[in-house]
Amino acid sequence: MMQPMIENMDRGELYAFIVNFHALTSVHDKEALQRGTMEAAADFLALGLDPDRCVFWVQSDVPEVTELMWYLSTLTPMGLLERCHSYKDKVAKGIAPSHGLFAYPVLMAADILLFQADVVPVGKDQKQHLEVARDIAIKFNNTFGDTFVVPEPQISETLATVPGTDGQKMSKSYGNTIGIFLPQKELKKRVMAIVTDSAPVEEAKDPDKCNLYNIFKLFAPAERLAEVRELYINGGAAYGYLKLELVDILWEYFREARARREALMADPGYLRQVLAQGAARAREKATTTLDLVRERLGIHY
């Protein structure tokens, strides 16, 4: 998600934000939410997001989004939300069912439509939610007149879904993540926990069905990746050695960003200043859209 966000800075007006409202569907620890918000801000900036070339803020600092969510909720058919697989998947994984979790796609629609986004970078797992946002926008426009831009998804085929250590989509909700900025010892522990099959080293394997390979290929140099792929196909892929190699690759890949992040986390005042400035810019756009929505609905009288 972060990579296409950062790449889009030079392709038009970019709006990027930290989704702490969404996080409340599973995080009910005050300190954890506050810490996670600051860490996410530092992560984005360390990885290359430039607040002077985009609008960057924390979701809860733009309260217009929750007002718009209510307006959209009054038009959203229950059947549309009941068909969303994300709610069912998360409940099946042990996340407590709640109205917030069920209505998550409506808040996501408000996030998008409030800023009249025409292109939204999403992973394959979020494509359905983007389609919900499109359906809601079209229904609103048909009911109240042309109001919202109907957004289009931008999906990278190579980064559509990043696998977690268990082979499912990588998600904190599933406890299968490998943190970008983990201490080296913890990074090694997480990588070594990647689930692999029990096939012997000399046996030929399908790399595209291997969880380890699908993570490895996101970071390994092209030449080395070709060599590893041959080891899979012809026999000789030793999972333990490849995991150790992946630890080294990840540690080096994020070395410079790690140093920038440490400096950012040591200066929380700067992070708060960046986020406050971004929120002020975001609210300018949000207010314009919300005024139009209120006028269309008859809220102004």
Residue pairs with C-beta under 8 A, 6 or more apart in sequence:
1 121
1 123
2 43
2 44
2 47
2 49
3 47
3 159
4 121
4 154
4 156
4 159
5 14
5 16
5 44
5 49
5 121
6 44
6 47
6 48
6 49
8 14
8 119
8 121
8 154
9 49
9 50
9 53
9 54
10 53
12 119
13 54
13 55
14 53
14 54
14 55
15 54
15 55
15 115
15 117
15 282
15 285
16 44
16 49
16 54
16 55
16 56
17 56
17 57
17 58
17 59
17 62
17 111
17 278
17 282
18 37
18 40
18 41
18 44
18 57
18 58
18 59
18 275
19 59
19 111
20 33
20 36
20 37
20 58
20 59
20 60
21 59
21 60
21 65
21 66
21 107
22 59
22 104
22 107
22 108
23 33
23 36
24 33
24 100
25 90
25 95
25 98
25 100
25 101
25 104
26 90
26 95
26 101
26 172
26 173
27 33
27 36
37 58
38 265
38 268
38 271
39 265
41 56
41 58
41 264
41 271
41 274
41 275
42 261
42 264
42 265
42 271
43 180
43 181
43 261
44 56
45 51
45 260
45 261
45 264
45 271
45 274
46 181
46 257
46 258
46 260
46 261
46 264
47 180
47 257
48 257
49 56
51 274
51 277
51 278
55 278
55 281
55 282
55 285
56 274
56 275
56 278
57 275
57 278
57 279
57 281
57 282
58 275
58 279
59 65
59 111
61 275
61 276
61 279
61 282
61 283
62 114
62 279
62 282
62 283
62 286
64 114
64 283
64 286
64 287
64 289
64 290
65 107
65 110
65 111
65 114
65 286
66 107
66 110
67 290
68 110
68 113
68 114
68 289
68 290
68 293
69 103
69 106
69 107
69 109
69 110
71 293
71 297
72 106
72 109
72 110
72 113
72 136
72 140
73 103
73 106
75 136
75 139
75 140
75 143
76 106
76 109
76 132
76 136
80 105
80 132
80 135
80 136
81 87
81 102
81 103
81 105
81 106
81 132
84 104
84 105
84 128
84 129
84 132
85 128
86 104
86 105
86 125
86 126
86 128
86 129
87 97
87 101
87 102
87 104
90 101
90 173
91 97
91 101
93 173
93 174
95 101
95 173
104 129
105 128
105 129
105 132
105 133
106 132
106 136
108 126
108 129
108 130
108 132
108 133
109 129
109 132
109 133
109 136
109 137
112 120
112 130
112 133
112 151
113 133
113 136
113 137
113 148
113 149
113 151
113 289
114 285
114 286
114 289
114 290
115 282
115 285
115 286
115 289
116 148
116 149
116 285
116 289
117 149
117 151
118 149
118 151
118 152
119 151
119 152
119 153
119 154
120 130
120 133
120 151
120 152
120 153
120 154
121 153
121 154
121 155
121 156
122 129
122 130
122 153
122 154
122 155
123 155
123 159
123 160
123 161
123 162
123 169
124 155
124 160
124 161
125 161
125 169
127 153
127 155
130 151
130 153
131 153
133 151
134 150
134 151
137 148
137 149
137 150
137 151
138 150
140 147
140 148
140 296
141 147
141 148
141 150
144 296
144 297
145 296
147 292
147 293
147 296
159 218
161 169
162 169
162 170
162 215
162 218
163 169
163 170
163 211
163 214
163 215
164 170
164 171
164 174
164 176
164 177
164 178
165 176
165 177
165 178
165 190
165 191
165 193
165 194
165 195
165 211
166 174
166 176
166 195
166 211
167 195
167 211
168 174
168 176
170 176
170 177
170 178
171 177
177 190
178 187
178 190
178 191
178 215
178 250
179 186
179 187
179 190
180 250
180 254
180 257
181 254
181 257
181 258
181 261
182 190
184 247
184 251
187 247
187 250
187 251
188 244
188 247
191 243
191 246
191 247
191 250
192 243
192 247
194 211
194 212
194 215
194 243
195 211
196 210
196 211
196 212
196 239
197 205
197 210
199 205
201 235
201 236
201 237
201 238
202 235
202 236
203 235
204 232
204 233
204 234
204 235
205 232
205 233
205 235
205 237
206 232
207 213
207 228
207 229
207 232
207 233
207 237
208 214
210 232
210 237
212 239
212 242
212 243
212 246
213 228
213 229
213 232
213 237
213 242
215 246
216 225
216 228
216 242
216 245
216 246
216 249
217 225
219 246
219 249
219 250
219 253
220 228
220 246
220 249
228 237
228 242
231 237
264 270
264 271
291 300
293 299
294 300
